[in-house]
Amino acid sequence: MNIVFQRLQLPPQETFDLIIGTSIFVYYNAFEQSLARANVAAMLKPGGYLLSNDKLPDFVPSGLEDVLETKIEMSHAPLNIVDYIFCYRRQAR
């Protein structure tokens, strides 16, 4: 399935509480990331979460709200490698 151009239609009882997508959205441009965000939202239960290390724009209404951003320090000086986790929650319809 192509998360940008295809939407998985699931019965409500089969939707997900949590979807984790790391290091995948970076391969798409901002508009495609917005489409992917909307398609992921369709697979989540109301109140379900998407976790990603990519900040996703919301050019296309998705029904996902930004709820948390966490900075993770993976190493200290001199490298100072950091990553971020972004948490999105599907709003109730």
C-alpha positions in Angstrom: 0.0 0.0 0.0 1.2 3.5 -0.8 0.4 5.6 2.3 0.4 8.8 0.2 -2.0 7.8 -2.6 -4.0 5.0 -1.1 -6.3 4.8 1.9 -7.0 1.6 3.7 -10.7 1.4 4.6 -11.0 -0.6 7.8 -14.2 -1.4 9.7 -14.3 0.7 12.9 -13.6 -2.3 15.1 -10.4 -3.0 13.2 -8.8 0.5 13.3 -5.7 1.0 15.3 -5.0 2.5 18.7 -1.4 3.3 17.8 0.6 3.6 14.5 4.4 4.1 14.6 6.0 5.5 11.5 9.7 6.4 11.9 12.0 7.5 9.1 9.4 7.0 6.4 7.8 10.3 5.9 11.1 12.1 5.2 11.0 10.6 1.7 8.0 12.6 0.7 7.5 16.4 0.1 5.4 18.5 2.4 2.1 18.0 0.4 2.6 14.3 0.2 3.3 14.2 3.9 0.0 15.9 4.5 -1.8 13.3 2.4 0.0 10.5 4.3 -1.1 12.2 7.6 -4.7 12.1 6.5 -4.5 8.5 5.3 -2.9 7.4 8.6 -5.7 9.2 10.5 -8.3 7.2 8.6 -6.7 4.0 10.0 -6.8 5.2 13.7 -9.6 4.9 16.2 -10.9 8.2 17.5 -8.3 9.1 20.3 -5.7 6.8 18.6 -2.1 8.0 18.2 0.5 8.3 15.5 4.1 8.5 16.6 6.8 9.7 14.1 10.2 11.2 14.2 9.1 13.4 11.3 7.1 16.6 11.9 4.2 16.3 9.5 2.5 19.4 7.9 -1.2 19.6 7.8 -1.9 21.2 4.4 -4.8 18.7 3.9 -7.2 18.4 6.8 -6.4 15.2 8.5 -8.2 15.1 11.8 -4.9 14.6 13.6 -3.9 17.1 16.2 -0.4 17.7 17.4 -0.2 16.7 21.1 3.4 16.3 22.0 7.0 16.8 20.8 9.8 15.2 22.6 13.5 15.8 22.1 15.8 12.8 22.5 19.5 13.4 23.0 21.3 10.4 21.6 24.9 11.6 22.3 26.6 14.6 23.8 29.4 16.9 22.7 31.2 16.9 20.4 28.6 15.1 18.2 25.4 16.3 19.8 23.1 13.9 18.0 19.4 14.6 18.7 16.2 13.2 17.3 12.5 14.2 17.9 9.4 12.2 18.4 6.1 13.8 17.4 2.9 12.6 18.7 -0.4 13.1 16.9 -3.9 12.2 18.2 -6.9 11.5 16.0 -9.8 13.7 17.0 -13.3 12.3 17.6 -15.6 12.8 14.6 
